[in-house]
Amino acid sequence: NTLKLWNLNGQCLHTFTGHSNWVQNTNFSPDGQTIISASYDNTLKLWNLNGQCLHTFTGHSCEVLSANFSPDGQTIISASHDNTLKLWNLNGQCLHTFTGHSNLVQSANFSPDGQTIISASHDNTLKLWNLNGQCLHTFTGHSNLVQSANFSPDGQTIISASFDNTLKLWSLNGQCLHTFIGHSNWVLSTNFSPDGQTIISASHDNTLKLWNLNGQC
């Protein structure tokens, strides 16, 4: 039920207490001065680096599974087991609730320009949203729940990881460009390299795989 802040030598600098259930996800703000956490206690919390809770974000009716800052650090997107996403300001005020998924939303991430959001859901789809909570595209093609989705650094493509043992690379209009086949069990997480030229995936088969953009391991 805690967060811990560490230096690179493995020394714990601060322990953050306040959540009453598991902490599922945590991320730094772009300026590195605050931290957002998502918890199974149905809340998010915003912290300073000393472990002081600045705000508690309440509004989700189930576990919060993911929380990420916008690129400008002024808003936060959360994904929840209640099938919704919520967009928040830094004071913990909910600006918009994004409805459309028919199962829990595992993750949500901003595009590099901060103008759109991609969500990954256990309804086997991804959805692309604008900041007002309008669904722009639904990405269909995975045959099992989608666990992770992230934009490329240039914001032009999206990579997703699924319990169907594959990754998929998508255009912004929901067209599948490549399916990455090679894992023998669920793919739990995936992301681009900073230059956008390679992709890393993490799987329940106990391996990571590094891929090129054509889906070659």
SEDOKE-568422 format. One record per residue: residue in three letters; z, y, x of N, C-alpha, C, O in turn. Coordinates in steps of 0.2 Angstrom, whole numbers, padded with zeros to 4 digits, always signed. Atoms other than C-alpha are relative to their C-alpha. Layout:
residues N
ALAZYXZYXZYXZYX...
***
This chain:
residues 217
ASN+0000-0006+0004+0000+0000+0000+0000+0006+0004+0001+0012+0001THR+0000-0006-0004-0001+0012+0015-0007+0001+0004-0011-0004+0004LEU+0006-0001-0005-0014+0020+0026+0004+0001+0007+0010+0003+0007LYS-0002-0002-0007-0011+0022+0045-0005+0003+0004-0011+0002+0004LEU+0004-0003-0005-0018+0034+0057+0001-0002+0007+0007-0002+0009TRP-0001+0002-0007-0021+0028+0075-0004+0004+0005-0009+0007+0003ASN+0005-0002-0005-0027+0034+0091-0004-0006+0003-0003-0012+0001LEU+0005+0005-0002-0040+0024+0101+0004-0005+0004+0001-0010+0006ASN-0004+0005-0004-0026+0015+0111+0004-0005-0005+0007-0009-0002GLY-0003+0004+0005-0020+0007+0095+0007+0002-0002+0011-0002-0004GLN-0007-0003+0001-0004+0018+0094-0001+0003-0007-0005+0007-0009CYS+0000-0003+0006+0000+0022+0076+0003+0007+0000+0009+0008+0002LEU-0003-0007+0000+0002+0041+0074+0003+0002-0006+0008+0005-0006HIS-0004-0002+0006+0007+0042+0056-0002-0006-0005-0007-0009-0005THR+0000+0005+0006+0010+0030+0041+0000+0004-0006+0004+0008-0007PHE+0001-0004+0006+0004+0037+0024+0003-0004-0006+0000-0009-0007THR-0003+0004+0005+0015+0031+0010+0000+0005-0007+0000+0011-0007GLY+0001-0003+0007+0013+0035-0009-0004-0004-0005-0002-0003-0011HIS+0004+0004+0004+0001+0023-0016+0005-0006-0002+0009-0008+0002SER-0005+0005+0002+0010+0010-0027-0004-0007-0001-0001-0012-0003ASN+0004+0006+0000-0004-0004-0025-0005+0000+0006-0005+0005+0010TRP+0005+0000-0006-0017-0009-0012-0004+0006+0001-0006+0009-0004VAL+0005-0005-0002-0027+0004-0003-0007-0003+0002-0007-0007+0007GLN+0006+0004+0000-0045-0002-0005-0005+0003+0005-0009+0000+0009ASN+0006-0003-0004-0055+0011+0005+0003+0007+0002+0007+0010-0002THR-0002-0007-0002-0052+0027+0015-0005+0003+0005-0008+0000+0008ASN+0005-0003-0004-0063+0040+0023+0003+0007+0002+0007+0010-0001PHE-0002-0007-0002-0061+0056+0033-0005+0005-0003-0011+0003-0005SER+0004-0006+0002-0068+0073+0027-0005+0001+0006-0003+0000+0012PRO+0004-0001-0005-0083+0079+0037+0003+0004+0006+0001+0004+0011ASP-0003-0004-0006-0072+0092+0047+0006-0004+0003+0008-0001+0008GLY-0005+0004-0003-0060+0078+0051+0007+0002-0002+0012-0001+0002GLN-0007-0002+0001-0045+0087+0044+0004-0003-0006+0010-0002-0006THR-0004+0003+0006-0041+0078+0028-0003-0008-0001-0008-0009+0002ILE+0001+0007+0001-0042+0060+0022+0000-0002-0007+0005+0000-0011ILE-0001+0003+0007-0046+0052+0005+0001-0007+0000-0002-0011+0004SER-0001+0008+0001-0040+0035-0001-0001-0002-0007+0000+0002-0012ALA+0001+0003+0006-0044+0024-0015+0004-0006-0001+0004-0010+0004SER-0005+0006+0000-0031+0012-0022-0001-0003-0007-0004-0001-0012TYR-0001+0005+0006-0028-0002-0034+0005+0003-0005+0006+0000-0011ASP-0005-0004+0004-0015+0010-0042-0004+0004-0005-0001+0008-0009ASN+0004-0004+0004-0030+0018-0051-0001+0007+0002-0004+0011-0002THR+0001-0007-0002-0029+0034-0041-0003+0001+0007-0004-0004+0010LEU+0002-0002-0007-0036+0043-0026+0005+0005+0002+0009+0008-0002LYS-0005-0005-0003-0025+0053-0014-0004+0004+0005-0007+0001+0009LEU+0002-0004-0005-0030+0067-0003+0006+0002+0005+0011+0004+0003TRP-0005+0000-0005-0020+0068+0013-0002+0005+0006-0008+0006+0008ASN+0001-0004-0006-0018+0080+0028+0001-0006+0006+0003-0011+0005LEU-0001+0004-0006-0017+0072+0046+0007-0002+0001+0008-0007+0005ASN-0007+0001-0002+0002+0072+0046+0002-0005-0005+0008-0007-0005GLY-0002+0005+0005+0002+0060+0031+0003+0003-0006+0006-0001-0010GLN-0003-0004+0006+0007+0073+0018-0006-0001-0006-0012+0001-0004CYS+0004+0000+0006-0001+0070+0001-0001+0007-0003+0003+0010-0005LEU+0001-0007+0002-0010+0086-0004-0002+0000-0008+0000+0004-0011HIS+0002+0000+0007-0017+0080-0021+0000-0008-0002-0003-0012+0002THR+0002+0007+0003-0017+0064-0032-0005+0001-0006-0004+0005-0010PHE+0006+0000+0004-0033+0061-0042+0001-0005-0006+0001-0011-0004THR-0001+0005+0005-0029+0053-0059-0006+0001-0005-0008+0007-0007GLY+0005-0001+0005-0042+0049-0072-0003-0007-0001-0006-0009-0007HIS+0003+0007+0001-0049+0031-0069+0005-0004-0003+0011-0003-0002SER-0004+0004+0004-0042+0018-0080+0001-0007+0003+0005-0011+0000CYS+0000+0006-0003-0044+0004-0068+0000+0001+0008+0000+0007+0010GLU+0000-0001-0007-0043+0001-0049-0006+0004+0003-0011+0004+0000VAL+0005-0004-0003-0052+0013-0038-0002-0003+0006+0002-0005+0011LEU+0002+0004-0005-0063+0004-0026-0003+0004+0006-0004+0001+0012SER+0004-0004-0005-0072+0018-0016+0001+0007-0001+0002+0009-0006ALA-0001-0007+0001-0070+0036-0012-0004+0003+0007-0002+0001+0012ASN+0004-0003-0005-0082+0047-0001+0000+0007-0001-0001+0010-0007PHE+0001-0007+0000-0083+0065+0003-0008+0002+0000-0012-0002+0002SER+0007-0003+0000-0099+0075+0000-0001+0003+0007+0003+0004+0011PRO+0001-0003-0007-0108+0081+0016+0003+0007+0002+0005+0008+0007ASP-0003-0006-0001-0101+0098+0014+0007+0000-0001+0011+0005+0000GLY-0007+0000+0000-0084+0092+0011+0004+0003-0006+0010+0003-0006GLN-0003-0004+0005-0081+0101-0005+0001-0004-0006+0005-0002-0011THR-0001+0005+0006-0082+0086-0018+0001-0007+0003+0000-0008+0009ILE-0002+0007-0002-0077+0068-0018-0003-0004-0006-0003-0002-0012ILE+0002+0005+0005-0086+0053-0027+0004-0006+0000+0006-0008+0006SER-0004+0007+0001-0076+0038-0033-0003-0005-0004-0007-0003-0009ALA+0003+0006+0004-0081+0021-0039+0006-0004-0002+0011-0005+0002SER-0006+0003+0003-0070+0011-0050-0002-0007-0004-0007-0008-0006HIS+0001+0006+0004-0067-0006-0059-0001+0002-0007-0002-0003-0011ASP+0001-0002+0007-0068+0004-0075-0007+0001-0002-0009+0004-0007ASN+0007-0001+0001-0087+0004-0073-0003+0007+0001-0009+0008-0001THR+0002-0007-0001-0088+0023-0069+0001+0002+0007+0004-0001+0011LEU-0001-0004-0006-0090+0035-0055+0003+0006-0003+0002+0008-0009LYS-0002-0006+0002-0081+0051-0055-0001+0005+0006+0000+0003+0012LEU+0001-0005-0005-0085+0067-0046+0006+0005+0000+0007+0008-0006TRP-0006-0004+0000-0070+0078-0041-0001+0006+0005-0004+0005+0010ASN-0001-0005-0005-0066+0094-0033+0006-0001+0004+0010-0006+0003LEU-0006+0002-0005-0053+0095-0019+0007+0001-0003+0012-0001+0000ASN-0007-0001+0003-0039+0100-0031+0001-0006-0005+0007-0006-0008GLY-0001+0006+0004-0041+0083-0040-0002+0001-0007-0001-0003-0012GLN+0002-0001+0006-0050+0090-0055-0007-0004-0001-0011-0003+0004CYS+0006+0004+0001-0064+0078-0062-0005+0005-0003-0004+0008-0008LEU+0005-0005+0002-0080+0088-0063-0005-0004-0005-0008-0001-0010HIS+0005+0004+0005-0091+0074-0071+0002-0008+0001+0005-0010+0006THR-0001+0008+0000-0089+0055-0076-0007-0003-0001-0011-0001-0005PHE+0006+0003+0000-0104+0045-0073+0000-0007-0003+0003-0012-0001THR+0000+0006+0004-0107+0031-0086-0007-0003+0000-0012+0001-0001GLY+0007+0003+0000-0121+0018-0086+0001-0007+0002-0003-0011+0000HIS-0001+0007-0002-0115+0003-0077+0004-0004-0005+0008-0002-0008SER-0003+0004+0005-0110-0012-0087+0005-0005+0003+0008-0009+0000ASN-0005+0004-0003-0098-0019-0074+0003+0004+0005+0001+0010+0006LEU-0003-0004-0005-0087-0013-0060-0005+0003+0005-0010+0000+0007VAL+0004-0004-0005-0094+0000-0048+0004-0001+0007+0009+0001+0008GLN-0003+0001-0006-0090-0006-0030+0000+0005+0005+0005+0006+0009SER+0000-0005-0005-0096+0008-0020-0005+0006-0002-0009+0005-0007ALA+0005-0006+0001-0104+0026-0021+0000+0004+0006+0005+0005+0009ASN+0001-0004-0006-0111+0037-0008-0005+0006-0001-0009+0005-0005PHE+0005-0006+0000-0119+0054-0006-0006-0001+0004-0006-0004+0009SER+0005-0001-0004-0136+0057+0000+0001+0005+0006+0006+0009+0005PRO-0002-0004-0006-0137+0066+0017+0000+0008-0002+0003+0012+0001ASP+0001-0007+0002-0142+0082+0008+0005+0002-0006+0006+0008-0008GLY-0006-0001+0005-0127+0080-0005-0003+0001-0007+0002+0003-0011GLN+0003-0002+0007-0139+0082-0020+0000-0006-0005-0001-0006-0011THR+0000+0007+0004-0139+0063-0026+0006-0004+0002+0008-0004+0008ILE-0005+0005-0002-0127+0049-0026-0003-0007-0002-0006-0008-0007ILE+0002+0007+0001-0131+0030-0025+0007-0004-0001+0011-0004+0002SER-0006+0005+0001-0119+0017-0033-0002-0007+0000-0008-0009-0002ALA+0001+0008+0000-0118-0002-0031+0005-0003-0005+0011-0002-0005SER-0004+0003+0006-0112-0012-0046+0000-0008+0000-0005-0011+0002HIS+0000+0008+0001-0107-0030-0050-0004-0001-0007-0004-0007-0009ASP+0005+0002+0006-0119-0028-0065-0007-0002+0004-0012-0002+0000ASN+0006+0002-0004-0132-0033-0051-0005+0006+0002-0011+0005+0004THR+0005-0006-0001-0140-0015-0050+0003+0005+0004+0009+0005+0006LEU-0002-0007-0003-0139+0001-0040-0003+0005-0005-0007+0004-0009LYS+0002-0006+0004-0141+0018-0049+0000+0006+0005+0005+0007+0009LEU+0000-0006-0003-0146+0034-0042+0001+0006-0005-0002+0006-0010TRP-0003-0005+0005-0138+0049-0050-0001+0007+0003-0001+0008+0009ASN-0001-0007-0002-0139+0068-0049+0007+0002-0001+0012-0002-0003LEU-0007-0002-0001-0123+0078-0047+0003+0002-0007+0009+0002-0008ASN-0002-0001+0007-0122+0081-0066+0002-0007-0004+0004-0007-0010GLY-0001+0007+0003-0120+0062-0069-0005-0003-0004-0005-0008-0008GLN+0006+0003+0003-0137+0059-0075-0003-0005+0004-0005-0004+0010CYS+0003+0005-0003-0145+0043-0070-0007+0001+0001-0011+0002-0004LEU+0007-0002-0002-0162+0046-0061-0004-0007+0000-0010-0007-0002HIS+0003+0006-0001-0166+0028-0057+0005-0006+0000+0010-0005+0003THR-0004+0006-0001-0159+0010-0059-0004-0005+0004-0010-0006+0003PHE+0003+0005-0005-0163-0002-0045+0001-0007-0002+0007-0009-0002THR-0001+0007+0003-0166-0020-0052-0004-0004+0005-0009-0003+0007GLY+0003+0005-0004-0170-0035-0041+0005-0005+0003+0003-0010+0005HIS-0005+0004-0003-0154-0042-0034+0002-0005-0006+0002-0003-0012SER-0002+0005+0005-0149-0058-0043+0007-0002-0001+0009-0007-0004ASN-0007+0000+0000-0131-0056-0040+0003+0006+0001+0000+0011+0002LEU-0003-0007+0000-0118-0042-0039-0002+0003+0006-0003+0000+0012VAL+0002-0004-0006-0122-0028-0027+0007+0003+0002+0011+0006-0002GLN-0007-0002-0002-0107-0024-0016+0000+0006+0004+0005+0010+0005SER+0000-0006-0004-0113-0010-0005-0007+0003+0000-0012+0000-0001ALA+0006-0004+0000-0127+0004-0004+0001+0006+0004+0006+0010+0003ASN-0001-0006-0004-0130+0017+0008-0007+0003+0001-0012+0000+0001PHE+0006-0004-0001-0144+0031+0011-0001-0001+0008+0003-0001+0012SER+0002-0001-0007-0154+0031+0027+0002+0007+0002+0003+0012-0002PRO-0002-0006-0002-0150+0046+0038-0005+0006-0002-0003+0011-0003ASP+0005-0005+0003-0166+0055+0032+0000+0001-0007-0004+0005-0010GLY-0001-0001+0007-0161+0052+0014-0006-0003-0004-0006-0002-0010GLN+0006+0003+0004-0178+0043+0010+0000-0007-0002-0004-0009-0006THR+0000+0007+0003-0173+0025+0008+0008-0002+0000+0012+0002+0002ILE-0006+0003+0001-0158+0015+0003+0001-0007+0002-0004-0011+0000ILE-0001+0007-0001-0151-0001+0009+0006-0003-0004+0011+0001-0005SER-0005+0003+0004-0141-0013-0002+0002-0007+0002-0002-0010+0005ALA-0003+0006-0002-0130-0028+0001+0002-0004-0006+0006-0001-0011SER-0001+0004+0006-0128-0042-0012+0003-0007+0001+0003-0010+0006PHE-0002+0007+0001-0119-0058-0017-0005-0005-0001-0004-0011-0001ASP+0005+0005+0000-0136-0066-0018-0003-0001+0007-0008-0005+0008ASN+0001+0002-0007-0135-0067+0001-0006+0004+0003-0008+0003+0009THR+0006-0004-0003-0149-0054+0004+0002+0008+0000+0007+0010-0003LEU+0000-0008+0000-0151-0035+0008-0007+0002-0003-0011-0002-0002LYS+0006-0002+0003-0164-0025+0000-0001+0008+0003+0004+0011+0002LEU+0001-0007-0002-0172-0009+0007-0005+0003-0006-0010+0000-0008TRP+0003-0003+0006-0178+0003-0007-0002+0007+0001+0000+0011+0005SER+0002-0007+0001-0188+0019-0010+0005+0003-0005+0009+0000-0009LEU-0005-0004+0005-0179+0033-0020-0002-0001-0007+0002+0000-0011ASN+0002+0001+0008-0189+0028-0036+0002-0007-0002+0000-0009-0007GLY-0002+0006+0002-0181+0011-0036-0005-0006+0002-0004-0012+0000GLN+0005+0005-0002-0196+0001-0028+0003-0004+0006+0005+0000+0011CYS-0003+0004-0006-0190-0013-0016-0005-0001+0005-0011-0003+0004LEU+0005+0000-0005-0199-0011+0000+0001-0007+0004-0005-0009+0006HIS+0000+0006-0003-0192-0026+0009+0007-0004-0002+0012-0001-0004THR-0006+0005+0001-0179-0041+0006+0001-0003+0006-0003-0006+0010PHE-0002+0003-0007-0169-0046+0021+0003-0007-0001+0009-0007-0004ILE-0003+0007+0001-0166-0065+0021+0002-0003+0006-0002-0003+0011GLY-0002+0003-0006-0156-0074+0033+0008-0002+0000+0010-0007+0003HIS-0007+0002+0001-0137-0074+0028+0000-0006-0004-0004-0007-0009SER-0001+0006+0004-0131-0090+0021+0006+0001-0005+0008-0004-0008ASN-0005-0001+0005-0117-0082+0010+0000+0007-0001-0005+0011+0001TRP+0000-0007+0002-0113-0066+0002+0000+0005+0005+0002+0004+0011VAL+0000-0005-0004-0117-0050+0010+0004+0006-0002+0003+0008-0008LEU-0005-0004+0002-0103-0038+0009-0001+0007+0001+0002+0012-0002SER+0001-0007-0002-0108-0022+0018-0006+0001+0004-0008-0004+0008THR+0006-0001-0004-0123-0014+0026+0000+0008+0001+0002+0012-0003ASN+0001-0008-0001-0127+0003+0034-0006+0000+0005-0007-0004+0009PHE+0005-0001-0005-0140+0011+0045+0003+0003+0006+0008+0005+0006SER-0002-0003-0006-0139+0016+0063-0001+0008-0001-0005+0010-0005PRO+0001-0007+0001-0138+0035+0066-0007+0002+0000-0009+0007-0003ASP+0007-0002-0001-0156+0036+0071-0005-0003-0006-0010-0002-0007GLY+0003+0003+0006-0161+0026+0055-0005-0006+0001-0009-0008-0003GLN+0005+0005-0002-0171+0013+0064+0002-0007+0000-0002-0012+0000THR-0002+0007+0000-0160-0002+0063+0006+0000-0006+0008+0005-0008ILE-0005+0001+0005-0148-0009+0050+0005-0006+0002+0003-0011+0005ILE-0005+0005-0002-0132-0019+0052+0003-0003-0007+0004+0001-0012SER-0003+0003+0006-0125-0031+0039+0006-0005+0002+0006-0007+0007ALA-0005+0004-0001-0109-0040+0037+0001-0005-0006+0000-0003-0012SER+0000+0006+0005-0107-0057+0028+0006-0004-0001+0009-0005+0004HIS-0005+0005+0001-0095-0069+0021-0002-0007+0004+0002-0011+0004ASP+0001+0006-0004-0104-0082+0032+0002+0001+0007+0001-0003+0012ASN-0003-0001-0006-0094-0075+0046-0004+0003+0006-0002+0004+0011THR+0004-0003-0005-0108-0066+0055-0002+0007-0002-0001+0009-0008LEU+0004-0006+0001-0116-0049+0057-0007-0001+0002-0008-0005+0006LYS+0007+0001-0002-0134-0047+0058-0003+0007+0001-0002+0012-0003LEU+0003-0006-0002-0144-0033+0066-0008-0001-0002-0011-0005+0000TRP+0006+0001+0003-0161-0030+0057-0005+0006+0002-0002+0012+0003ASN+0005-0006+0000-0177-0019+0060-0002+0002-0007+0000-0002-0012LEU+0002-0003+0007-0184-0009+0045-0004-0005-0004-0005-0004-0010ASN+0004+0005+0003-0196-0023+0041+0003-0006-0003+0000-0011-0005GLY-0004+0005+0003-0182-0035+0037+0000-0006+0005+0002-0012+0004GLN+0000+0005-0006-0184-0045+0054+0007+0000+0003+0009+0006+0005CYS-0006+0001-0003-0167-0051+0061-0001+0001+0007+0004+0000+0011
***
